[in-house]
């Protein structure tokens, strides 16, 4: 496993990151423990979570994933072996989180951070991320930005960054990250940091997979030129790129069987593209999931690929994809499919 710097910090993270959002709902605490043990055995030092996990978000499981990780850290005494990332909930109708007051102001960020640290049983986070822009800017299932002139009731970005800067000074976080952000948002945070001396954004955690390559349009250049790399989540499109949902299949216990509200990857255009990618992999003797992951791992703007699994077999297979280098023929095939089916699941 290779390790790279997170942004312009001195934090070294594995090129594969362990995603945790299924723990506490789709996975038990014991299964979460097994996955963290295995990840550490396989030289993965980077774990990502969020205060809103597990997924799908609901009041009953809010913070459940962080509690599982905290229990594991205490039981294993492994805090110094892990680069730990979490996120503060952005706007989005989470009425059970701080009574629905989820703005990125001082009161809310400080309360969220302290609660996460308590659940995680740690004194600090290596990376603390804003989970979603507070302004109306980025939505699942929609490619374009639609400006809303009435959208003015959001915390000024400089105020948000100032709060995070105080958390850095207090030793509660080491680095700052964004999630589900736009090119304007990332560049604005970077400009503020350069102008004020506040913490510089180290990473952007956005969705990126063969069915959704919108990150390449504007954010890839930002990542490369500003040393602010992508932490790619949903690299398999909620498992769709394994091919297990093709032909109308609904595997028992699978994520999109259980949670049909996340069906953007299995709409008609997504299924057509997936069928083509799966066939390409089979034509070259590759596992479809590993081909999809290897494509992401090879992108120069990706700092770490956030893999998730519901069992150890899946986890091992996903980690093994890191050693896979795709041939020129496979890459040409991916390019052709993307030309015919561009971004069917944004």
C-alpha positions in Angstrom: 0.0 0.0 0.0 1.3 3.4 -0.9 0.9 6.5 1.3 0.6 10.1 0.2 0.4 13.5 1.8 -3.1 14.8 2.5 -3.1 18.2 0.7 -0.2 20.3 1.9 -0.2 18.8 5.4 2.3 16.4 6.9 -0.4 13.8 7.3 0.3 10.6 5.3 -2.8 8.6 4.2 -3.1 5.3 2.5 -4.3 5.4 -1.1 -7.2 3.3 0.0 -9.5 4.6 2.7 -12.0 2.5 4.7 -15.5 3.8 4.4 -17.8 3.1 7.4 -21.3 4.3 6.7 -23.0 0.9 6.9 -21.9 0.2 10.5 -24.7 0.5 13.0 -27.5 -0.3 10.5 -26.5 -2.7 7.7 -23.5 -4.0 9.7 -23.2 -4.8 13.3 -20.6 -3.5 15.7 -18.8 -6.9 15.6 -18.7 -6.7 11.8 -17.4 -3.2 11.9 -14.6 -4.4 14.3 -13.7 -7.1 11.8 -13.5 -4.7 8.9 -11.3 -2.3 10.9 -9.0 -5.1 12.0 -8.7 -6.3 8.4 -8.0 -2.9 7.1 -5.2 -2.3 9.5 -3.8 -5.7 8.6 -3.8 -4.7 5.0 -1.9 -1.5 5.7 -4.9 0.9 5.4 -4.4 3.7 7.9 -7.2 6.0 6.8 -10.8 5.7 8.1 -13.6 8.0 7.1 -16.9 8.5 8.9 -19.5 11.3 9.7 -21.8 12.4 12.5 -24.8 11.5 10.4 -23.8 7.9 9.8 -25.0 5.2 9.5 -26.7 5.5 6.1 -29.6 5.9 5.3 -29.6 8.7 7.9 -32.2 8.5 10.6 -32.6 9.7 14.2 -32.2 6.2 15.6 -28.8 5.6 14.1 -27.4 9.2 14.2 -23.8 8.9 15.5 -23.9 5.1 15.6 -21.0 4.6 13.3 -18.8 7.0 15.3 -19.6 5.1 18.4 -18.6 1.8 16.9 -15.3 3.3 15.7 -14.7 4.8 19.2 -15.3 1.5 20.8 -12.8 -0.2 18.5 -10.2 2.5 19.1 -10.5 2.0 22.8 -10.5 -1.8 22.6 -7.5 -1.9 20.3 -5.6 1.1 21.6 -5.0 1.9 17.9 -5.6 5.7 17.8 -2.0 6.4 16.9 -2.1 4.0 14.0 -5.2 5.6 12.3 -5.7 8.8 10.3 -9.3 9.5 11.3 -11.7 11.7 9.4 -15.3 12.7 10.2 -17.8 15.3 9.0 -20.2 17.9 10.4 -23.8 17.7 9.0 -24.6 20.5 6.6 -28.1 21.7 5.7 -30.6 19.2 4.5 -33.6 18.7 6.8 -32.0 16.7 9.6 -34.4 17.8 12.2 -33.1 15.4 14.8 -29.6 16.9 14.6 -29.2 19.9 16.9 -33.0 20.5 16.6 -32.6 21.0 12.8 -30.1 23.9 13.3 -27.3 22.6 11.2 -25.6 25.7 10.0 -21.8 26.0 9.7 -21.6 28.7 12.4 -19.6 28.6 15.6 -22.3 27.2 17.8 -23.1 24.3 15.5 -19.6 23.3 14.4 -18.3 23.4 18.0 -21.2 21.4 19.2 -20.9 18.8 16.4 -17.1 18.5 16.8 -17.3 17.9 20.5 -20.0 15.3 20.1 -18.1 13.5 17.5 -14.9 13.4 19.6 -16.9 12.0 22.5 -18.5 9.3 20.4 -15.1 8.5 18.8 -13.4 8.4 22.2 -10.5 10.6 21.0 -9.2 14.0 21.7 -8.7 15.0 18.1 -9.6 14.3 14.4 -7.0 14.2 11.7 -9.4 15.6 9.1 -12.7 17.4 9.8 -15.0 17.9 6.7 -18.0 20.0 5.9 -20.4 17.3 4.7 -22.4 19.4 2.3 -22.5 23.1 1.2 -24.8 25.1 3.4 -25.8 27.1 0.3 -27.9 25.5 -2.6 -25.2 24.3 -4.9 -24.9 20.6 -5.4 -27.6 17.9 -5.6 -27.6 14.2 -6.4 -29.2 13.4 -9.7 -28.6 16.8 -11.3 -25.7 17.9 -13.5 -26.1 21.6 -13.7 -26.0 24.5 -11.2 -29.3 26.5 -11.0 -28.8 29.8 -9.3 -31.3 30.9 -6.7 -31.0 34.6 -5.9 -33.1 34.1 -2.7 -30.5 31.7 -1.3 -28.7 34.1 1.0 -29.2 32.7 4.5 -26.0 30.7 4.8 -23.0 31.2 7.0 -20.2 33.3 5.3 -17.4 30.9 4.4 -14.8 33.0 6.2 -16.8 32.7 9.4 -16.9 28.9 9.0 -13.2 28.7 8.3 -12.5 30.9 11.3 -14.3 28.5 13.6 -12.4 25.6 12.1 -9.2 27.5 12.5 -9.9 27.9 16.2 -10.4 24.1 16.4 -7.0 23.6 14.8 -5.4 25.9 17.3 -7.1 24.0 20.1 -5.7 20.7 18.9 -9.1 19.2 18.2 -8.5 18.8 14.5 -5.4 18.7 12.3 -6.7 19.5 8.9 -9.9 20.8 7.2 -11.7 19.2 4.3 -14.8 19.7 2.1 -17.4 17.3 0.8 -19.9 17.4 -2.0 -18.4 20.8 -3.1 -18.2 22.7 -6.3 -15.2 24.3 -8.0 -16.4 27.7 -6.8 -16.7 26.5 -3.3 -13.3 24.9 -3.1 -11.5 27.9 -4.7 -13.3 30.3 -2.5 -12.2 28.5 0.7 -8.6 28.4 -0.7 -8.7 32.1 -1.5 -9.9 32.9 2.0 -7.2 30.7 3.6 -4.5 32.4 1.5 -5.7 35.9 2.3 -6.3 35.4 6.1 -3.9 32.7 7.1 -6.8 30.4 8.2 -6.5 26.6 7.6 -6.1 25.6 4.0 -8.5 23.0 2.7 -6.6 19.7 2.3 -9.1 17.5 0.4 -12.5 17.3 -1.3 -14.7 14.2 -0.7 -17.1 13.9 -3.7 -18.7 11.0 -5.5 -16.6 9.6 -8.3 -17.1 6.4 -10.3 -17.5 5.2 -13.8 -21.1 6.3 -13.8 -20.4 9.7 -12.4 -17.2 11.4 -13.6 -18.4 14.9 -13.2 -15.5 15.6 -10.9 -13.2 15.7 -13.9 -15.0 18.7 -15.5 -13.8 21.4 -13.1 -12.6 20.0 -9.8 -9.9 17.8 -11.2 -7.8 20.8 -12.3 -8.4 22.4 -8.9 -7.1 19.2 -7.1 -4.0 19.1 -9.3 -3.0 22.8 -9.2 -3.9 23.4 -5.6 -2.8 20.2 -4.0 -6.3 19.5 -2.8 -7.0 16.0 -3.8 -10.2 14.0 -4.2 -11.3 11.5 -1.6 -13.5 9.5 -3.9 -16.7 8.1 -2.4 -19.2 5.6 -3.9 -16.5 4.3 -6.2 -18.8 1.4 -7.1 -22.0 3.4 -7.3 -23.5 1.8 -4.3 -22.4 -1.6 -5.6 -24.1 -1.1 -9.0 -20.8 -1.5 -10.9 -20.3 -5.0 -9.7 -23.1 -5.9 -12.1 -25.2 -7.5 -9.4 -28.3 -5.5 -10.1 -28.4 -6.1 -13.9 -31.4 -7.9 -15.3 -33.7 -6.6 -12.6 -31.8 -8.6 -9.9 -32.4 -7.6 -6.3 -29.8 -9.6 -4.3 -30.9 -10.3 -0.7 -29.3 -7.9 1.8 -27.7 -5.8 -0.9 -27.8 -2.0 -0.4 -30.0 -1.1 -3.3 -32.3 -3.9 -2.5 -32.7 -2.6 1.0 -32.7 1.1 0.3 -34.4 1.8 -3.0 -34.3 5.6 -2.5 -30.6 5.4 -3.7 -31.7 4.3 -7.2 -29.9 6.9 -9.3 -27.3 4.2 -10.3 -29.9 1.8 -11.5 -32.0 4.0 -13.8 -32.1 2.9 -17.4 -29.1 4.9 -18.7 -27.1 3.8 -15.7 -27.9 0.2 -16.3 -27.0 0.4 -20.0 -23.6 1.9 -19.0 -23.1 -0.7 -16.3 -23.9 -3.5 -18.6 -21.2 -2.2 -21.0 -18.6 -1.8 -18.3 -19.3 -5.3 -16.9 -19.0 -6.8 -20.3 -15.7 -5.0 -20.9 -14.3 -6.4 -17.7 -15.4 -9.9 -18.6 -13.9 -9.6 -22.1 -10.5 -8.9 -20.5 -10.8 -11.4 -17.7 -11.2 -8.8 -15.0 -13.6 -8.6 -12.0 -16.0 -5.7 -12.9 -15.7 -4.2 -9.4 -11.9 -4.3 -9.4 -11.8 -2.8 -12.8 -14.0 0.1 -11.7 -11.8 0.6 -8.6 -8.5 0.4 -10.5 -9.7 3.1 -12.8 -10.2 5.5 -9.9 -7.0 4.4 -8.2 -5.0 5.5 -11.3 -6.3 9.0 -11.5 -3.7 11.6 -10.5 -6.1 13.9 -8.8 -7.3 11.2 -6.4 -5.7 11.2 -3.0 -7.5 8.2 -1.6 -10.3 5.9 -2.8 -13.0 5.3 -0.1 -14.1 1.7 -0.3 -17.0 0.2 1.6 -18.0 -3.4 2.1 -20.6 -5.3 4.1 -18.4 -8.4 4.5 -14.7 -9.3 4.7 -14.7 -11.1 1.3 -15.9 -7.9 -0.4 -13.4 -5.8 1.6 -10.4 -8.0 0.6 -11.4 -8.0 -3.1 -11.8 -4.2 -3.0 -8.4 -3.7 -1.4 -6.8 -6.1 -3.9 -7.9 -3.8 -6.7 -5.2 -1.4 -5.6 -2.5 -3.6 -7.2 -4.4 -3.8 -10.5 -3.1 -1.8 -13.5 -5.5 -1.5 -16.4 -4.2 -2.2 -19.9 -4.4 0.4 -22.7 -7.1 -1.7 -24.4 -9.2 -1.6 -21.2 -8.7 2.1 -20.8 -9.7 2.6 -24.5 -12.8 0.6 -23.8 -13.7 2.7 -20.8 -13.2 5.8 -22.8 -15.5 4.5 -25.6 -18.3 3.6 -23.1 -18.0 6.9 -21.4 -18.4 8.7 -24.7 -21.5 6.7 -25.4 -23.0 6.9 -21.9 -21.5 10.1 -20.2 -22.3 10.5 -16.5 -25.6 8.6 -16.4 -25.8 8.9 -12.6 -24.6 12.3 -11.3 
